[in-house]
Amino acid sequence: MASPVSRFVAVVAKKNKSPLIRRRFASSARHDDAEEAAKWEKITYLGIGVCTLLAAYNLSTGPDGFFEKKKHSDDHH
């Protein structure tokens, strides 16, 4: 699946034959799109795992007392 940028460049390249439009992007010159998609899929799954572990750790530690009301010396209640 082509990205919106590459589709735009392809449309403009058909209309305009300048060498600037036909240049290759740095990522497409070295990597295949399938390899790039597989890499980001792995990164996404790793991020989901890290966020899940961090959330489980934060929930397991219990409240830290941040939301407790502070006692004021002038409070007469």
URZI-V58427 format. One record per residue. SS is DSSP state (H for helix, E for strand, L for the rest). Layout:
ss->SS
ss->SS
//
This chain:
ss->L
ss->L
ss->L
ss->H
ss->H
ss->H
ss->H
ss->H
ss->H
ss->H
ss->H
ss->H
ss->H
ss->H
ss->H
ss->L
ss->L
ss->L
ss->L
ss->L
ss->L
ss->L
ss->L
ss->L
ss->L
ss->H
ss->H
ss->H
ss->H
ss->H
ss->L
ss->L
ss->H
ss->H
ss->H
ss->H
ss->H
ss->H
ss->H
ss->H
ss->H
ss->H
ss->H
ss->H
ss->H
ss->H
ss->H
ss->H
ss->H
ss->H
ss->H
ss->H
ss->H
ss->H
ss->H
ss->H
ss->H
ss->H
ss->H
ss->H
ss->L
ss->L
ss->L
ss->L
ss->L
ss->L
ss->L
ss->L
ss->L
ss->L
ss->L
ss->L
ss->L
ss->L
ss->L
ss->L
ss->L
//
